[in-house]
Amino acid sequence: MAKQTVAEQFVDILARAGVRRLYGVVGDSLNPVVDAVRRNRAVEWVHVRHEETAAFAAGAEAQLTGRLAACAGSCGPGNLHLINGLYDAHRSMAPVLALASHIPSSEIGTTYFQETHPDRIFQECSHYSELVSNAAQMPRVLQTAIQHAVGQGGVSVISLPGDIAAHQAPQRTEEHALVTRRPAIRPGDAEIDALARLVDGARRVTLFCGSGTAGAHDEVMALAQKIKSPVGHALRGKEWIQYDNPFDVGMSGLLGYGAAYDAMHECDLLILLGTDFPYNAFLPDDVTLVQVDVRPEHLGRRSKLDLAVWGDAGETLRCLLPKVREKPDRAFLDRMLKKHSDALEGAVKAYTRKVDRHVPIHPEYVASVLDEVAADDAVFTVDTGMCNVWAARYLTPNGRRRVIGSFSHGSMANALPQAIGAQFLDRGRQVVSMSGDGGFSMLMGDFLTLVQHDLPVKVVLFDNSSLGMVELEMMVEGLPAYGTANRNPDFAAIAQAAGAFGVRVERPKDLRGALKDAFRHKGPALVDVVTDPHALSIPPKITGEQIGGFALSMGRTVLDGGVGKMVQLARANLRNVPRP
């Protein structure tokens, strides 16, 4: 049997773990691994223009599939570029294996050219970060890294010196069984019984759902129906819980809308389901609070809990449903549904005023038309900033669409790289990058990656020539906007020069046709929409101090609050409220 190099062993183990792509930029210490990929038909090398893009792309692939994905960077500066995307993947619980190739092993510790210590650098954004110091060690270290990434949900990093990667492996190692899927976690009977007692003892219960409710939509609806509970959600819970939901009261948090905030503060019992909601200022401190989470370290770190339940949301609810009594009283639920509908009716008026004639174009209008034109199973990747607002308020979930972004890490420039990972998974599925001009221009070089690999990603660019969310933050503090303006080129012309479809839209009447043309195009496309820089958004609850800040700085700024199709959903839910 022919001997393998360590690099060949490495790639073989990745393939057995289900990895199909290795995103990265080639270079010196990484060359033995890249050459091993070249000769391995099971794994594809995806050449990107920046290693940060590689990490974001791998993280997006892992989020969409739940399976291990991988990225790589060469020694020193190369693998350092991975760190921002790895932070995002780790905080999103995306199983990602990162290869940080290293300087020659004999030179480690001598301040050699390009020397860093990646095994130390990546510790904070990983469950496991280890240096391979000899050839015989590699298979077990890689196996351990894979089990950490998959089992704990997050990042593992292998630091592999280039000379060791090129060595022959001492022997063909045994093929150990690899865990590639996480199990469901069921809470203990004592916790289920305690939760059932709290639910039965409360008159008004609200469910607030996060991304941990993925796959548990039916169970959440069944519990809400049984105990007559309003259902709110965090941003990462929107795609899993808002569709086919007659109990929907919207979203809470900085991007929130509707009656979720009120439902959370006016209940007797608030159940946080699968959410590590970070903004404790939006959580009540005078209601009974329960948190259900698959990660025990998340329990109680945002707010004082009356009961902590360690388990999957779906498993927990399946155990809980037979144990709770049905509540006959709908008064609280119906009042919250009415409040939610009223809130959205008021908000939508600002959006509907002359929106089809307003120049520069309202970004809300762009998001609304995009929601209508995009495919029913589209994957949307969303830049941090105002694009988060428009996605939260205008994209209509249906159980088939996916929406991912840097929702926990909050990085700029995430949408385009994540779209690359999403599109590589399925070239036939529509992938739409909702990019801001600030985020897009930060990693604009990887638009060339779309062209090079002929990826049919559609970039819809909300081009307001400013860092809109930062301006909003400044205004809340009573500060004038400073350092937030971008002097932008014609991005559509840049796309055309790169060999892609590009169109610039400055008038509302041209928008729908431009989007349809881009979506019909078989390759990569960019729609550069010039939007109103004064269209900002405010959260559902705002303090007196914040209002003072706006008053000091806003001038003629428009604080718009449209919510798209959600007002129709709220009206439909309200029509279904039983009448006496």
C-alpha positions as CSV (number, residue, x, y, z in Angstrom):
1,M,0.0,0.0,0.0
2,A,1.5,3.4,-1.0
3,K,2.4,5.7,1.7
4,Q,0.6,9.1,2.1
5,T,1.9,12.4,3.0
6,V,0.5,14.1,6.1
7,A,-1.3,16.6,3.8
8,E,-2.9,13.7,2.0
9,Q,-4.0,12.1,5.2
10,F,-5.4,15.5,6.3
11,V,-7.5,15.8,3.2
12,D,-8.7,12.2,3.3
13,I,-10.0,12.7,6.9
14,L,-11.8,15.9,6.0
15,A,-13.5,14.0,3.1
16,R,-14.6,11.2,5.4
17,A,-16.0,13.8,7.8
18,G,-18.2,15.1,4.9
19,V,-16.2,18.2,3.9
20,R,-16.7,18.8,0.2
21,R,-14.9,22.2,-0.2
22,L,-11.9,23.9,1.3
23,Y,-12.1,27.7,1.0
24,G,-8.9,29.7,1.0
25,V,-6.0,31.4,-0.6
26,V,-2.9,29.4,-1.7
27,G,0.6,30.1,-0.4
28,D,3.9,28.6,0.6
29,S,3.3,26.7,3.8
30,L,-0.2,25.7,2.6
31,N,1.0,24.3,-0.8
32,P,1.3,20.6,0.3
33,V,-2.3,20.6,1.4
34,V,-3.6,22.4,-1.7
35,D,-1.7,19.9,-3.9
36,A,-3.3,17.1,-1.9
37,V,-6.7,18.6,-2.6
38,R,-5.9,18.9,-6.3
39,R,-5.4,15.1,-6.3
40,N,-8.4,14.2,-4.2
41,R,-11.7,14.1,-6.2
42,A,-13.8,14.3,-3.0
43,V,-12.8,17.8,-2.0
44,E,-12.7,20.9,-4.1
45,W,-10.4,23.8,-3.5
46,V,-12.3,27.1,-3.7
47,H,-10.0,30.0,-4.5
48,V,-11.2,33.3,-3.0
49,R,-9.5,36.7,-3.0
50,H,-9.4,37.2,0.8
51,E,-9.1,34.6,3.6
52,E,-11.8,36.5,5.6
53,T,-14.1,35.6,2.8
54,A,-13.1,31.9,3.0
55,A,-14.1,31.8,6.7
56,F,-17.4,33.5,6.1
57,A,-18.2,31.2,3.2
58,A,-17.4,28.1,5.2
59,G,-19.5,29.4,8.1
60,A,-22.4,30.1,5.8
61,E,-22.2,26.6,4.3
62,A,-22.1,25.1,7.8
63,Q,-25.1,27.1,8.9
64,L,-27.2,26.1,5.9
65,T,-26.4,22.4,6.2
66,G,-25.6,21.8,9.9
67,R,-22.5,19.8,8.6
68,L,-18.8,20.4,8.9
69,A,-17.3,23.0,6.5
70,A,-13.7,24.0,6.2
71,C,-11.4,26.9,5.3
72,A,-7.6,27.5,5.2
73,G,-5.0,30.2,5.3
74,S,-1.2,30.2,4.8
75,C,1.2,31.0,7.5
76,G,1.2,34.3,9.4
77,P,-0.7,37.0,7.6
78,G,-2.7,34.5,5.6
79,N,-4.4,32.7,8.4
80,L,-4.7,35.9,10.5
81,H,-7.2,37.0,7.9
82,L,-9.5,34.1,8.8
83,I,-10.1,35.4,12.3
84,N,-13.1,37.6,11.7
85,G,-15.1,35.0,9.8
86,L,-14.1,32.4,12.3
87,Y,-15.4,34.6,15.2
88,D,-18.7,34.8,13.3
89,A,-18.9,31.1,12.6
90,H,-18.1,30.3,16.3
91,R,-20.8,32.7,17.6
92,S,-23.3,31.3,15.1
93,M,-22.6,27.7,16.4
94,A,-21.5,26.8,12.8
95,P,-19.3,23.7,12.7
96,V,-16.1,24.9,10.9
97,L,-12.7,23.4,10.7
98,A,-10.0,26.0,10.0
99,L,-6.5,25.0,8.8
100,A,-3.9,27.6,9.8
101,S,-0.7,26.5,8.1
102,H,2.4,27.4,9.9
103,I,6.1,28.3,9.4
104,P,8.7,25.5,9.3
105,S,8.5,23.6,12.6
106,S,12.3,24.0,13.3
107,E,11.8,27.8,13.2
108,I,8.9,28.2,15.6
109,G,9.9,30.5,18.4
110,T,12.7,32.3,16.6
111,T,10.7,35.3,15.3
112,Y,11.0,33.8,11.8
113,F,9.6,35.5,8.7
114,Q,5.8,35.7,9.0
115,E,5.9,34.0,12.4
116,T,2.8,34.1,14.5
117,H,1.3,31.6,17.0
118,P,-2.0,30.6,15.5
119,D,-2.6,27.9,18.1
120,R,-2.8,30.8,20.6
121,I,-4.4,33.5,18.4
122,F,-7.5,31.5,17.6
123,Q,-8.3,30.2,21.1
124,E,-11.0,32.8,21.8
125,C,-12.9,32.0,18.7
126,S,-12.8,28.2,18.8
127,H,-13.6,25.2,21.0
128,Y,-10.3,23.6,20.1
129,S,-7.0,25.1,18.7
130,E,-3.9,22.9,18.6
131,L,-0.5,22.8,16.9
132,V,0.6,19.6,15.1
133,S,4.2,19.2,16.0
134,N,4.9,15.8,14.4
135,A,3.5,13.7,11.6
136,A,2.2,10.8,13.8
137,Q,0.2,13.2,15.9
138,M,-1.9,14.7,13.1
139,P,-4.7,12.2,12.6
140,R,-5.7,12.1,16.2
141,V,-5.5,15.9,16.6
142,L,-7.6,16.4,13.4
143,Q,-10.2,13.8,14.6
144,T,-10.4,15.6,18.0
145,A,-10.8,18.9,16.2
146,I,-13.7,17.6,14.1
147,Q,-15.4,16.2,17.2
148,H,-15.2,19.5,19.0
149,A,-16.5,21.5,16.0
150,V,-19.4,19.2,15.3
151,G,-20.2,18.1,18.9
152,Q,-20.1,21.6,20.5
153,G,-21.2,23.6,17.5
154,G,-18.5,26.1,16.5
155,V,-14.9,26.4,15.3
156,S,-11.8,24.2,15.6
157,V,-8.4,25.3,14.4
158,I,-5.5,23.1,13.4
159,S,-2.1,24.7,13.1
160,L,0.0,22.6,10.7
161,P,3.6,23.6,9.8
162,G,4.2,23.3,6.0
163,D,7.2,21.0,6.4
164,I,5.2,18.5,8.5
165,A,2.4,18.6,6.0
166,A,4.9,17.6,3.3
167,H,6.4,14.7,5.3
168,Q,5.4,11.1,4.6
169,A,3.0,9.8,7.3
170,P,4.8,7.1,9.4
171,Q,2.1,4.6,8.5
172,R,-1.4,4.5,7.1
173,T,-3.5,5.2,10.2
174,E,-6.6,3.3,11.2
175,E,-9.8,5.0,10.1
176,H,-11.6,6.0,13.3
177,A,-15.3,6.5,13.3
178,L,-16.2,10.2,13.1
179,V,-19.1,12.0,14.6
180,T,-20.6,14.3,11.9
181,R,-24.0,15.1,13.5
182,R,-25.1,16.4,16.8
183,P,-27.6,14.4,18.9
184,A,-30.9,15.8,20.3
185,I,-30.7,16.7,24.0
186,R,-33.6,15.9,26.2
187,P,-34.1,17.8,29.5
188,G,-34.5,15.8,32.7
189,D,-37.9,14.8,34.0
190,A,-37.5,17.2,37.0
191,E,-37.0,20.2,34.8
192,I,-39.9,19.3,32.5
193,D,-42.2,18.8,35.5
194,A,-41.1,22.2,37.0
195,L,-41.7,23.9,33.7
196,A,-45.2,22.4,33.4
197,R,-46.1,23.6,36.9
198,L,-45.0,27.2,36.0
199,V,-47.0,27.1,32.8
200,D,-50.1,25.8,34.5
201,G,-49.8,28.4,37.3
202,A,-49.5,31.4,35.0
203,R,-52.4,33.3,33.6
204,R,-50.5,35.0,30.8
205,V,-47.6,33.2,29.0
206,T,-45.4,34.6,26.2
207,L,-43.0,32.5,24.1
208,F,-40.0,34.3,22.7
209,C,-38.1,32.2,20.1
210,G,-34.6,32.2,18.6
211,S,-32.6,30.2,16.2
212,G,-32.8,27.2,18.5
213,T,-36.4,26.6,17.4
214,A,-35.1,25.5,14.0
215,G,-37.1,22.3,13.2
216,A,-39.5,23.0,16.1
217,H,-42.1,25.1,14.4
218,D,-45.0,22.6,14.8
219,E,-44.2,22.1,18.5
220,V,-44.1,25.9,19.2
221,M,-47.4,26.4,17.4
222,A,-49.0,23.5,19.3
223,L,-47.9,24.9,22.7
224,A,-49.0,28.4,21.8
225,Q,-52.4,27.0,20.8
226,K,-52.8,25.0,24.0
227,I,-51.8,27.7,26.4
228,K,-53.1,30.7,24.3
229,S,-49.7,32.3,24.2
230,P,-48.4,35.2,22.0
231,V,-45.2,34.2,20.1
232,G,-42.4,36.7,19.5
233,H,-39.0,36.1,18.0
234,A,-35.5,37.4,17.9
235,L,-33.9,38.2,14.5
236,R,-32.3,34.7,14.2
237,G,-35.6,33.1,15.0
238,K,-37.6,34.9,12.3
239,E,-37.1,32.4,9.5
240,W,-38.1,29.5,11.8
241,I,-41.1,30.8,13.6
242,Q,-42.8,33.7,11.9
243,Y,-44.4,31.8,9.0
244,D,-47.8,30.0,9.4
245,N,-48.0,31.6,12.9
246,P,-51.4,32.8,14.0
247,F,-49.9,33.8,17.4
248,D,-47.2,36.1,15.9
249,V,-46.6,39.4,17.7
250,G,-43.4,40.4,15.9
251,M,-39.8,40.9,16.9
252,S,-38.1,42.5,19.9
253,G,-34.7,44.1,20.1
254,L,-33.0,47.0,18.4
255,L,-34.5,46.0,15.1
256,G,-37.9,45.1,16.5
257,Y,-41.4,45.9,15.5
258,G,-45.0,45.1,16.6
259,A,-46.1,43.9,20.0
260,A,-43.3,41.5,21.0
261,Y,-41.9,43.9,23.5
262,D,-45.3,44.5,25.1
263,A,-46.1,40.7,25.2
264,M,-42.8,40.0,26.9
265,H,-43.4,42.7,29.6
266,E,-47.1,42.2,30.3
267,C,-47.1,38.4,30.8
268,D,-46.8,36.5,34.0
269,L,-44.4,33.9,32.5
270,L,-41.9,34.5,29.7
271,I,-40.3,31.4,28.1
272,L,-37.1,32.1,26.1
273,L,-36.9,29.2,23.6
274,G,-33.6,28.6,21.9
275,T,-32.4,32.2,22.1
276,D,-29.3,33.8,23.5
277,F,-30.9,37.2,23.0
278,P,-28.1,39.6,23.9
279,Y,-30.0,42.8,24.7
280,N,-31.1,42.5,28.4
281,A,-32.4,46.1,28.2
282,F,-35.3,44.6,26.2
283,L,-36.0,41.8,28.7
284,P,-38.4,42.3,31.6
285,D,-37.1,42.0,35.2
286,D,-40.5,41.6,37.0
287,V,-41.9,38.5,35.4
288,T,-41.2,34.8,36.0
289,L,-38.5,33.9,33.5
290,V,-37.6,30.5,32.0
291,Q,-34.9,29.8,29.5
292,V,-34.6,26.7,27.3
293,D,-31.3,26.2,25.5
294,V,-29.1,23.4,24.1
295,R,-26.0,25.2,25.4
296,P,-26.0,25.2,29.2
297,E,-23.5,28.1,29.3
298,H,-26.2,30.3,27.7
299,L,-28.6,29.8,30.5
300,G,-29.0,32.8,32.7
301,R,-26.2,34.9,31.3
302,R,-28.5,37.7,30.1
303,S,-31.1,37.8,32.9
304,K,-31.9,36.2,36.3
305,L,-33.9,33.0,35.7
306,D,-36.5,31.3,37.7
307,L,-35.9,28.0,35.9
308,A,-33.1,26.9,33.6
309,V,-33.8,24.1,31.2
310,W,-30.9,22.4,29.3
311,G,-32.3,20.8,26.1
312,D,-33.3,21.2,22.5
313,A,-36.4,23.4,22.1
314,G,-38.1,20.7,20.0
315,E,-37.3,17.9,22.5
316,T,-38.3,20.1,25.4
317,L,-41.7,21.0,23.9
318,R,-42.5,17.4,22.9
319,C,-41.9,16.4,26.5
320,L,-43.9,19.4,27.9
321,L,-47.0,19.3,25.7
322,P,-48.7,16.3,27.3
323,K,-48.0,17.6,30.8
324,V,-49.6,21.1,30.6
325,R,-53.3,21.8,30.8
326,E,-55.1,23.7,28.1
327,K,-55.9,27.3,28.9
328,P,-59.4,28.5,27.9
329,D,-58.8,32.2,28.3
330,R,-57.6,34.0,25.1
331,A,-57.9,37.5,26.5
332,F,-54.1,38.2,26.8
333,L,-53.3,36.6,23.4
334,D,-56.1,38.5,21.6
335,R,-55.1,41.8,23.2
336,M,-51.5,41.3,22.0
337,L,-52.6,40.4,18.5
338,K,-54.7,43.6,18.4
339,K,-51.8,45.6,19.7
340,H,-49.5,44.0,17.1
341,S,-51.8,44.8,14.3
342,D,-52.3,48.4,15.4
343,A,-48.6,48.9,15.7
344,L,-48.0,47.6,12.2
345,E,-50.9,49.6,10.7
346,G,-49.4,52.8,12.1
347,A,-45.9,51.9,10.9
348,V,-46.8,51.0,7.4
349,K,-48.2,54.4,6.6
350,A,-44.8,56.1,6.6
351,Y,-43.6,53.5,4.0
352,T,-46.6,53.9,1.7
353,R,-46.5,57.6,1.2
354,K,-45.4,58.4,-2.4
355,V,-42.9,55.6,-2.1
356,D,-43.1,54.7,-5.7
357,R,-42.1,58.2,-6.7
358,H,-39.6,59.1,-4.0
359,V,-36.1,59.9,-5.2
360,P,-33.6,58.8,-3.8
361,I,-35.4,55.5,-3.5
362,H,-36.7,54.4,-0.2
363,P,-34.7,51.3,0.9
364,E,-37.9,49.9,2.4
365,Y,-39.4,49.9,-1.1
366,V,-36.3,48.1,-2.4
367,A,-36.6,45.4,0.2
368,S,-40.4,45.1,-0.3
369,V,-40.0,44.6,-4.1
370,L,-37.1,42.2,-3.6
371,D,-39.3,40.1,-1.3
372,E,-42.0,39.9,-4.0
373,V,-39.6,39.1,-6.9
374,A,-37.2,36.7,-5.1
375,A,-37.8,32.9,-5.3
376,D,-39.8,31.1,-2.7
377,D,-36.8,29.1,-1.7
378,A,-34.2,31.8,-2.0
379,V,-31.3,32.1,0.4
380,F,-30.7,35.7,1.6
381,T,-27.4,36.8,3.1
382,V,-27.7,40.1,4.9
383,D,-25.1,42.7,5.6
384,T,-24.8,44.1,9.2
385,G,-26.3,47.5,9.6
386,M,-29.5,48.9,8.0
387,C,-29.7,45.9,5.7
388,N,-30.5,43.9,8.9
389,V,-33.4,46.3,9.5
390,W,-34.9,45.9,6.0
391,A,-34.4,42.1,6.0
392,A,-36.1,41.8,9.4
393,R,-39.1,43.9,8.4
394,Y,-39.6,43.0,4.8
395,L,-38.4,39.5,4.0
396,T,-41.4,37.1,4.3
397,P,-40.4,33.7,5.7
398,N,-42.3,30.6,4.4
399,G,-40.4,27.7,5.8
400,R,-38.3,27.3,2.6
401,R,-36.4,30.5,2.5
402,R,-33.3,31.0,4.5
403,V,-31.9,34.2,5.9
404,I,-28.4,34.3,7.4
405,G,-26.1,37.1,8.4
406,S,-23.6,38.1,11.1
407,F,-26.4,38.3,13.6
408,S,-24.4,37.4,16.7
409,H,-20.9,38.8,15.8
410,G,-22.2,41.8,13.9
411,S,-19.4,42.1,11.4
412,M,-19.5,44.3,8.3
413,A,-18.9,42.8,4.9
414,N,-20.4,39.4,5.7
415,A,-23.2,39.2,3.0
416,L,-21.1,38.7,-0.2
417,P,-18.8,36.1,1.4
418,Q,-21.7,34.2,2.9
419,A,-23.4,34.2,-0.4
420,I,-20.4,32.5,-2.0
421,G,-20.7,29.6,0.5
422,A,-24.4,29.4,0.1
423,Q,-24.2,29.3,-3.7
424,F,-21.5,26.6,-3.8
425,L,-23.9,24.3,-1.9
426,D,-26.5,24.5,-4.7
427,R,-25.8,26.4,-7.9
428,G,-29.5,26.0,-8.9
429,R,-30.9,27.7,-5.9
430,Q,-31.3,31.5,-5.9
431,V,-28.9,33.2,-3.5
432,V,-29.3,36.9,-2.9
433,S,-26.7,39.1,-1.1
434,M,-28.4,42.1,0.5
435,S,-25.3,44.3,0.7
436,G,-24.8,47.8,2.0
437,D,-22.3,49.9,0.1
438,G,-20.0,50.0,3.1
439,G,-19.9,46.3,3.6
440,F,-19.8,45.5,-0.1
441,S,-16.8,47.8,-0.7
442,M,-14.9,46.4,2.2
443,L,-14.6,42.9,0.6
444,M,-15.5,44.0,-3.0
445,G,-12.5,42.0,-4.4
446,D,-14.4,38.8,-3.8
447,F,-17.1,39.9,-6.3
448,L,-14.3,38.6,-8.7
449,T,-14.7,35.2,-7.0
450,L,-18.3,35.1,-8.3
451,V,-17.0,35.7,-11.8
452,Q,-14.1,33.3,-11.6
453,H,-16.3,30.4,-10.4
454,D,-19.3,31.6,-12.4
455,L,-21.5,31.6,-9.3
456,P,-24.9,33.0,-10.1
457,V,-25.2,35.1,-6.8
458,K,-27.3,38.2,-7.2
459,V,-26.0,41.2,-5.2
460,V,-28.7,43.7,-4.4
461,L,-26.7,46.8,-3.3
462,F,-28.4,49.3,-1.0
463,D,-26.3,52.2,-2.0
464,N,-26.9,55.2,0.3
465,S,-23.3,56.4,0.3
466,S,-23.1,56.2,4.1
467,L,-22.7,54.0,7.1
468,G,-26.3,54.3,8.0
469,M,-26.5,52.3,11.2
470,V,-23.4,54.1,12.6
471,E,-25.2,57.4,11.8
472,L,-28.2,56.2,13.8
473,E,-26.0,55.3,16.7
474,M,-24.4,58.8,16.7
475,M,-27.8,60.4,16.6
476,V,-29.0,58.4,19.6
477,E,-26.0,59.8,21.5
478,G,-26.9,63.4,20.3
479,L,-23.9,63.5,18.1
480,P,-23.8,64.9,14.5
481,A,-22.9,62.3,11.9
482,Y,-19.2,62.4,11.2
483,G,-16.9,60.1,9.2
484,T,-19.8,58.1,7.9
485,A,-20.0,59.3,4.3
486,N,-18.8,57.2,1.4
487,R,-17.8,58.6,-2.0
488,N,-19.0,55.7,-4.1
489,P,-18.3,54.8,-7.8
490,D,-20.9,53.4,-10.1
491,F,-20.8,49.8,-8.7
492,A,-22.8,48.5,-11.7
493,A,-20.1,49.7,-14.1
494,I,-17.5,47.9,-11.9
495,A,-19.6,44.7,-12.1
496,Q,-19.8,45.0,-15.9
497,A,-16.0,45.6,-16.2
498,A,-15.5,42.4,-14.2
499,G,-17.5,40.5,-16.7
500,A,-20.8,40.2,-14.7
501,F,-24.3,41.6,-15.2
502,G,-24.6,45.1,-13.7
503,V,-27.4,47.7,-13.6
504,R,-27.7,50.9,-11.7
505,V,-31.2,52.0,-10.5
506,E,-32.0,55.6,-9.5
507,R,-35.7,55.7,-10.1
508,P,-38.4,53.6,-8.3
509,K,-40.2,52.7,-11.6
510,D,-37.0,51.0,-12.9
511,L,-36.5,48.8,-9.8
512,R,-38.7,45.8,-10.4
513,G,-37.6,45.3,-14.0
514,A,-33.9,45.6,-13.0
515,L,-34.3,43.0,-10.3
516,K,-36.1,40.6,-12.7
517,D,-33.4,41.1,-15.3
518,A,-30.7,40.3,-12.8
519,F,-32.5,37.2,-11.5
520,R,-33.0,35.9,-15.1
521,H,-29.3,36.3,-15.8
522,K,-27.6,32.9,-15.5
523,G,-24.4,34.2,-14.0
524,P,-23.4,36.7,-11.2
525,A,-25.3,40.0,-11.2
526,L,-25.2,43.2,-9.3
527,V,-28.1,45.7,-8.9
528,D,-26.8,49.0,-7.6
529,V,-29.8,50.8,-6.1
530,V,-29.3,54.4,-5.1
531,T,-31.2,54.7,-1.8
532,D,-32.2,57.5,0.5
533,P,-29.5,58.0,3.2
534,H,-32.0,59.5,5.5
535,A,-34.2,56.5,5.8
536,L,-33.5,55.1,9.3
537,S,-35.3,53.0,11.8
538,I,-36.0,53.2,15.5
539,P,-36.5,50.3,17.9
540,P,-40.0,49.4,19.3
541,K,-39.2,51.1,22.6
542,I,-36.9,54.1,23.0
543,T,-35.8,56.0,26.1
544,G,-36.2,59.6,26.9
545,E,-32.4,60.1,26.6
546,Q,-32.4,58.5,23.2
547,I,-35.2,60.8,22.1
548,G,-33.2,63.7,23.3
549,G,-30.3,62.5,21.2
550,F,-32.4,62.3,18.1
551,A,-33.9,65.8,18.7
552,L,-30.4,67.3,19.0
553,S,-29.1,65.8,15.7
554,M,-31.8,64.6,13.4
555,G,-32.7,67.8,11.5
556,R,-34.7,66.6,8.5
557,T,-33.9,62.9,9.0
558,V,-36.7,60.6,8.2
559,L,-37.4,57.9,10.8
560,D,-39.3,55.4,8.7
561,G,-41.0,52.3,10.1
562,G,-42.5,50.3,7.3
563,V,-43.0,46.5,7.8
564,G,-44.0,45.2,4.4
565,K,-46.2,42.1,4.1
566,M,-46.2,41.6,7.9
567,V,-49.1,44.0,8.2
568,Q,-51.2,41.7,6.0
569,L,-50.2,38.7,8.2
570,A,-51.2,40.7,11.3
571,R,-54.5,41.6,9.8
572,A,-55.1,37.9,8.9
573,N,-54.3,36.8,12.4
574,L,-56.6,39.4,13.9
575,R,-59.5,38.4,11.6
576,N,-59.1,34.8,13.0
577,V,-59.6,35.9,16.6
578,P,-62.9,34.3,17.8
579,R,-65.7,36.7,18.4
580,P,-68.0,36.3,21.4
